[in-house]
Amino acid sequence: MSIRGGEMMKNDGPAIARDKHLRIGGLIFPDMDQCDFTGPFEALSRIPNSTFHTLWKDKCIVRDMRGMQLVPDTSLEEAPGLDVLLVPGGYGQEDVAADEAVLSFIRAQARHALYVYSVCTGALICGAAGLLRGRKATTHWTAMEILPLYGAIPCHDRVVIDGGYISAGGVTSGIDGSLILAALLRGDQVAKELQLYMAYEPQPPFDSGSPAKASVDVLKNVRGRAFEITERRFASARRYAKRVLDSV
């Protein structure tokens, strides 16, 4: 099954011919949240008849928010035309959203890609690239109110599909979205096999995974830790809205 417009729909057959080789690419960047990338990578890199490119401006080691080292195998200049582009988030999203070289790359790939797929605050990067205007989108709950400043229509679903743009909410929802994307590309059977291989059957020990379910003190503490980066994100989005949306 897959999600379209908030509804589950059957997808027994893929929309893309199985003999078409799929070129999938995922951005990495300094101070990203690696799980936004590595969660989807588990599924997307195993899609039959596909190649996955790990992308950045150069091929130097990238360190995520917590210091994990990741190594790109393809520079942005070397990247082929992609069928799928994965855009993760994390604290480094702010710098990427102000980097015209990266934004130009995203825009260029989006013109021909079957899907652009953002995870968490990767949606804000896509917003800065101009991809969200008039589109439904989701992001991490701390950044949901920022989406309208990029012209997006905020949706609180875990995964949202609007044409060729797919967005997943905070961090772990990237796994859900990647399985839905796999189903769109290769059919439900392939997605189910990937899910089984990954043993993806969430059984969280606590029911505290969303603001609606978390206790007051837990929500207050997490909001407090996210306050500084959230304010910076609001400031960046307001500058975008003033420069771009106000002139439309």
Contacts in CASP RR format, 6 or more apart in sequence:
PFRMAT RR
TARGET T0000
AUTHOR 0000-0000-0000
METHOD contacts of the structure
MODEL  1
MSIRGGEMMKNDGPAIARDKHLRIGGLIFPDMDQCDFTGPFEALSRIPNS
TFHTLWKDKCIVRDMRGMQLVPDTSLEEAPGLDVLLVPGGYGQEDVAADE
AVLSFIRAQARHALYVYSVCTGALICGAAGLLRGRKATTHWTAMEILPLY
GAIPCHDRVVIDGGYISAGGVTSGIDGSLILAALLRGDQVAKELQLYMAY
EPQPPFDSGSPAKASVDVLKNVRGRAFEITERRFASARRYAKRVLDSV
1 8 0 8 1.000
1 9 0 8 1.000
1 10 0 8 1.000
1 11 0 8 1.000
1 183 0 8 1.000
1 188 0 8 1.000
2 8 0 8 1.000
2 9 0 8 1.000
2 11 0 8 1.000
2 161 0 8 1.000
2 180 0 8 1.000
2 183 0 8 1.000
2 184 0 8 1.000
2 188 0 8 1.000
3 9 0 8 1.000
3 157 0 8 1.000
3 159 0 8 1.000
3 160 0 8 1.000
3 161 0 8 1.000
3 180 0 8 1.000
4 161 0 8 1.000
5 136 0 8 1.000
5 160 0 8 1.000
5 161 0 8 1.000
5 162 0 8 1.000
6 155 0 8 1.000
6 157 0 8 1.000
6 160 0 8 1.000
6 161 0 8 1.000
10 188 0 8 1.000
11 183 0 8 1.000
11 184 0 8 1.000
11 187 0 8 1.000
11 188 0 8 1.000
12 187 0 8 1.000
12 188 0 8 1.000
12 189 0 8 1.000
13 187 0 8 1.000
13 188 0 8 1.000
14 183 0 8 1.000
14 184 0 8 1.000
14 185 0 8 1.000
14 186 0 8 1.000
14 187 0 8 1.000
14 190 0 8 1.000
15 184 0 8 1.000
15 185 0 8 1.000
16 22 0 8 1.000
16 83 0 8 1.000
16 114 0 8 1.000
16 185 0 8 1.000
16 186 0 8 1.000
18 48 0 8 1.000
18 49 0 8 1.000
18 186 0 8 1.000
19 49 0 8 1.000
20 49 0 8 1.000
21 49 0 8 1.000
21 50 0 8 1.000
21 51 0 8 1.000
22 47 0 8 1.000
22 49 0 8 1.000
22 50 0 8 1.000
22 51 0 8 1.000
22 83 0 8 1.000
22 84 0 8 1.000
22 185 0 8 1.000
23 50 0 8 1.000
23 51 0 8 1.000
23 53 0 8 1.000
23 80 0 8 1.000
23 81 0 8 1.000
23 82 0 8 1.000
23 83 0 8 1.000
23 84 0 8 1.000
24 44 0 8 1.000
24 45 0 8 1.000
24 47 0 8 1.000
24 50 0 8 1.000
24 51 0 8 1.000
24 52 0 8 1.000
24 53 0 8 1.000
24 82 0 8 1.000
24 83 0 8 1.000
24 84 0 8 1.000
24 85 0 8 1.000
24 86 0 8 1.000
25 52 0 8 1.000
25 53 0 8 1.000
25 54 0 8 1.000
25 55 0 8 1.000
25 74 0 8 1.000
25 79 0 8 1.000
25 82 0 8 1.000
25 84 0 8 1.000
25 85 0 8 1.000
25 86 0 8 1.000
26 37 0 8 1.000
26 41 0 8 1.000
26 52 0 8 1.000
26 53 0 8 1.000
26 54 0 8 1.000
26 55 0 8 1.000
26 85 0 8 1.000
26 86 0 8 1.000
26 87 0 8 1.000
26 88 0 8 1.000
27 37 0 8 1.000
27 55 0 8 1.000
27 56 0 8 1.000
27 85 0 8 1.000
27 86 0 8 1.000
27 87 0 8 1.000
27 88 0 8 1.000
27 96 0 8 1.000
27 102 0 8 1.000
27 106 0 8 1.000
28 37 0 8 1.000
28 54 0 8 1.000
28 55 0 8 1.000
28 56 0 8 1.000
28 62 0 8 1.000
28 70 0 8 1.000
28 72 0 8 1.000
28 88 0 8 1.000
29 56 0 8 1.000
29 62 0 8 1.000
29 92 0 8 1.000
29 95 0 8 1.000
29 96 0 8 1.000
29 102 0 8 1.000
30 62 0 8 1.000
30 63 0 8 1.000
30 92 0 8 1.000
30 95 0 8 1.000
31 63 0 8 1.000
31 64 0 8 1.000
31 65 0 8 1.000
31 90 0 8 1.000
31 91 0 8 1.000
31 92 0 8 1.000
31 95 0 8 1.000
32 62 0 8 1.000
32 64 0 8 1.000
32 65 0 8 1.000
32 88 0 8 1.000
32 89 0 8 1.000
32 90 0 8 1.000
32 91 0 8 1.000
32 92 0 8 1.000
32 93 0 8 1.000
33 64 0 8 1.000
33 65 0 8 1.000
33 88 0 8 1.000
33 89 0 8 1.000
33 90 0 8 1.000
33 91 0 8 1.000
33 120 0 8 1.000
33 171 0 8 1.000
34 64 0 8 1.000
34 65 0 8 1.000
34 66 0 8 1.000
34 68 0 8 1.000
34 70 0 8 1.000
34 88 0 8 1.000
35 171 0 8 1.000
35 172 0 8 1.000
36 88 0 8 1.000
36 89 0 8 1.000
36 90 0 8 1.000
36 119 0 8 1.000
36 120 0 8 1.000
36 122 0 8 1.000
36 170 0 8 1.000
36 171 0 8 1.000
36 174 0 8 1.000
37 70 0 8 1.000
37 86 0 8 1.000
37 88 0 8 1.000
37 119 0 8 1.000
39 172 0 8 1.000
39 174 0 8 1.000
39 175 0 8 1.000
39 178 0 8 1.000
40 86 0 8 1.000
40 88 0 8 1.000
40 117 0 8 1.000
40 119 0 8 1.000
40 174 0 8 1.000
40 175 0 8 1.000
40 177 0 8 1.000
40 178 0 8 1.000
40 181 0 8 1.000
41 52 0 8 1.000
41 86 0 8 1.000
42 175 0 8 1.000
42 178 0 8 1.000
42 198 0 8 1.000
43 175 0 8 1.000
43 178 0 8 1.000
43 179 0 8 1.000
43 181 0 8 1.000
43 182 0 8 1.000
43 191 0 8 1.000
43 194 0 8 1.000
43 195 0 8 1.000
43 198 0 8 1.000
44 50 0 8 1.000
44 52 0 8 1.000
44 84 0 8 1.000
44 86 0 8 1.000
44 178 0 8 1.000
44 181 0 8 1.000
44 182 0 8 1.000
45 52 0 8 1.000
46 194 0 8 1.000
46 197 0 8 1.000
47 182 0 8 1.000
47 185 0 8 1.000
47 186 0 8 1.000
47 190 0 8 1.000
47 194 0 8 1.000
48 186 0 8 1.000
48 190 0 8 1.000
50 185 0 8 1.000
53 73 0 8 1.000
53 74 0 8 1.000
53 79 0 8 1.000
53 80 0 8 1.000
53 82 0 8 1.000
54 70 0 8 1.000
54 71 0 8 1.000
54 72 0 8 1.000
54 73 0 8 1.000
54 74 0 8 1.000
55 72 0 8 1.000
55 74 0 8 1.000
55 75 0 8 1.000
55 76 0 8 1.000
55 79 0 8 1.000
56 62 0 8 1.000
56 72 0 8 1.000
56 75 0 8 1.000
56 76 0 8 1.000
57 75 0 8 1.000
57 76 0 8 1.000
57 101 0 8 1.000
57 102 0 8 1.000
58 72 0 8 1.000
58 75 0 8 1.000
59 71 0 8 1.000
59 72 0 8 1.000
59 73 0 8 1.000
59 74 0 8 1.000
59 75 0 8 1.000
60 72 0 8 1.000
61 69 0 8 1.000
61 70 0 8 1.000
61 71 0 8 1.000
62 69 0 8 1.000
62 70 0 8 1.000
62 71 0 8 1.000
62 72 0 8 1.000
63 69 0 8 1.000
63 70 0 8 1.000
64 70 0 8 1.000
65 90 0 8 1.000
65 91 0 8 1.000
65 92 0 8 1.000
76 101 0 8 1.000
76 102 0 8 1.000
76 105 0 8 1.000
79 105 0 8 1.000
79 109 0 8 1.000
81 109 0 8 1.000
81 112 0 8 1.000
81 113 0 8 1.000
82 109 0 8 1.000
82 112 0 8 1.000
82 113 0 8 1.000
83 113 0 8 1.000
83 114 0 8 1.000
83 115 0 8 1.000
83 185 0 8 1.000
84 113 0 8 1.000
84 114 0 8 1.000
84 115 0 8 1.000
84 116 0 8 1.000
84 117 0 8 1.000
84 181 0 8 1.000
84 185 0 8 1.000
85 106 0 8 1.000
85 109 0 8 1.000
85 110 0 8 1.000
85 113 0 8 1.000
85 115 0 8 1.000
85 116 0 8 1.000
85 117 0 8 1.000
86 117 0 8 1.000
86 118 0 8 1.000
86 119 0 8 1.000
87 106 0 8 1.000
87 116 0 8 1.000
87 117 0 8 1.000
87 118 0 8 1.000
87 119 0 8 1.000
87 122 0 8 1.000
87 123 0 8 1.000
87 125 0 8 1.000
87 126 0 8 1.000
88 118 0 8 1.000
88 119 0 8 1.000
88 120 0 8 1.000
88 122 0 8 1.000
89 118 0 8 1.000
89 119 0 8 1.000
89 120 0 8 1.000
89 121 0 8 1.000
89 122 0 8 1.000
89 124 0 8 1.000
89 125 0 8 1.000
90 120 0 8 1.000
90 121 0 8 1.000
90 122 0 8 1.000
91 229 0 8 1.000
93 121 0 8 1.000
93 122 0 8 1.000
93 124 0 8 1.000
93 125 0 8 1.000
93 233 0 8 1.000
94 229 0 8 1.000
94 232 0 8 1.000
94 233 0 8 1.000
94 236 0 8 1.000
96 102 0 8 1.000
96 125 0 8 1.000
97 103 0 8 1.000
97 124 0 8 1.000
97 125 0 8 1.000
97 127 0 8 1.000
97 128 0 8 1.000
97 236 0 8 1.000
98 128 0 8 1.000
98 236 0 8 1.000
102 125 0 8 1.000
103 125 0 8 1.000
103 128 0 8 1.000
103 129 0 8 1.000
103 130 0 8 1.000
106 116 0 8 1.000
106 125 0 8 1.000
106 126 0 8 1.000
106 129 0 8 1.000
106 131 0 8 1.000
107 129 0 8 1.000
107 130 0 8 1.000
107 131 0 8 1.000
109 116 0 8 1.000
110 116 0 8 1.000
110 129 0 8 1.000
110 131 0 8 1.000
113 164 0 8 1.000
114 164 0 8 1.000
114 185 0 8 1.000
115 164 0 8 1.000
115 165 0 8 1.000
115 166 0 8 1.000
115 181 0 8 1.000
115 184 0 8 1.000
115 185 0 8 1.000
116 126 0 8 1.000
116 131 0 8 1.000
116 164 0 8 1.000
116 165 0 8 1.000
116 166 0 8 1.000
117 166 0 8 1.000
117 167 0 8 1.000
117 168 0 8 1.000
117 177 0 8 1.000
117 178 0 8 1.000
117 181 0 8 1.000
118 125 0 8 1.000
118 126 0 8 1.000
118 137 0 8 1.000
118 139 0 8 1.000
118 165 0 8 1.000
118 166 0 8 1.000
118 167 0 8 1.000
118 168 0 8 1.000
119 167 0 8 1.000
119 168 0 8 1.000
119 169 0 8 1.000
119 170 0 8 1.000
119 171 0 8 1.000
119 173 0 8 1.000
119 174 0 8 1.000
119 177 0 8 1.000
120 139 0 8 1.000
120 140 0 8 1.000
120 168 0 8 1.000
120 169 0 8 1.000
120 170 0 8 1.000
120 171 0 8 1.000
120 173 0 8 1.000
120 174 0 8 1.000
121 139 0 8 1.000
121 140 0 8 1.000
121 143 0 8 1.000
121 233 0 8 1.000
122 139 0 8 1.000
123 132 0 8 1.000
123 137 0 8 1.000
123 138 0 8 1.000
123 139 0 8 1.000
123 143 0 8 1.000
123 147 0 8 1.000
123 152 0 8 1.000
123 167 0 8 1.000
123 169 0 8 1.000
124 139 0 8 1.000
124 143 0 8 1.000
124 146 0 8 1.000
124 147 0 8 1.000
124 150 0 8 1.000
124 233 0 8 1.000
124 236 0 8 1.000
124 237 0 8 1.000
126 132 0 8 1.000
126 137 0 8 1.000
126 165 0 8 1.000
126 167 0 8 1.000
127 133 0 8 1.000
127 150 0 8 1.000
127 151 0 8 1.000
127 152 0 8 1.000
127 240 0 8 1.000
128 150 0 8 1.000
128 236 0 8 1.000
128 240 0 8 1.000
130 150 0 8 1.000
130 244 0 8 1.000
131 165 0 8 1.000
132 147 0 8 1.000
132 150 0 8 1.000
132 151 0 8 1.000
132 152 0 8 1.000
132 165 0 8 1.000
133 150 0 8 1.000
133 151 0 8 1.000
133 152 0 8 1.000
133 245 0 8 1.000
134 151 0 8 1.000
134 152 0 8 1.000
134 153 0 8 1.000
135 152 0 8 1.000
135 153 0 8 1.000
135 162 0 8 1.000
135 163 0 8 1.000
135 165 0 8 1.000
136 152 0 8 1.000
136 153 0 8 1.000
136 154 0 8 1.000
136 155 0 8 1.000
136 160 0 8 1.000
136 162 0 8 1.000
137 147 0 8 1.000
137 152 0 8 1.000
137 153 0 8 1.000
137 154 0 8 1.000
137 155 0 8 1.000
137 160 0 8 1.000
137 162 0 8 1.000
137 165 0 8 1.000
137 167 0 8 1.000
138 144 0 8 1.000
138 154 0 8 1.000
138 155 0 8 1.000
138 156 0 8 1.000
138 157 0 8 1.000
138 158 0 8 1.000
138 159 0 8 1.000
138 160 0 8 1.000
138 167 0 8 1.000
138 168 0 8 1.000
138 169 0 8 1.000
139 146 0 8 1.000
139 147 0 8 1.000
139 154 0 8 1.000
139 167 0 8 1.000
139 169 0 8 1.000
139 170 0 8 1.000
140 169 0 8 1.000
140 170 0 8 1.000
140 171 0 8 1.000
141 169 0 8 1.000
141 170 0 8 1.000
141 210 0 8 1.000
141 211 0 8 1.000
142 222 0 8 1.000
142 223 0 8 1.000
142 226 0 8 1.000
142 230 0 8 1.000
143 230 0 8 1.000
143 233 0 8 1.000
144 154 0 8 1.000
144 156 0 8 1.000
145 154 0 8 1.000
145 234 0 8 1.000
146 230 0 8 1.000
146 233 0 8 1.000
146 234 0 8 1.000
146 237 0 8 1.000
147 153 0 8 1.000
147 154 0 8 1.000
148 154 0 8 1.000
149 234 0 8 1.000
149 237 0 8 1.000
149 238 0 8 1.000
149 240 0 8 1.000
149 241 0 8 1.000
149 245 0 8 1.000
150 237 0 8 1.000
150 240 0 8 1.000
150 241 0 8 1.000
151 241 0 8 1.000
151 245 0 8 1.000
158 168 0 8 1.000
158 169 0 8 1.000
158 173 0 8 1.000
158 176 0 8 1.000
158 177 0 8 1.000
159 166 0 8 1.000
159 167 0 8 1.000
159 168 0 8 1.000
159 169 0 8 1.000
159 173 0 8 1.000
159 174 0 8 1.000
159 176 0 8 1.000
159 177 0 8 1.000
159 180 0 8 1.000
160 166 0 8 1.000
160 167 0 8 1.000
160 168 0 8 1.000
161 180 0 8 1.000
166 177 0 8 1.000
166 180 0 8 1.000
166 181 0 8 1.000
168 174 0 8 1.000
168 176 0 8 1.000
168 177 0 8 1.000
172 202 0 8 1.000
175 198 0 8 1.000
175 200 0 8 1.000
179 191 0 8 1.000
179 194 0 8 1.000
179 195 0 8 1.000
179 200 0 8 1.000
180 191 0 8 1.000
182 190 0 8 1.000
182 191 0 8 1.000
182 194 0 8 1.000
183 190 0 8 1.000
183 191 0 8 1.000
207 213 0 8 1.000
208 214 0 8 1.000
208 215 0 8 1.000
208 218 0 8 1.000
211 219 0 8 1.000
214 222 0 8 1.000
END
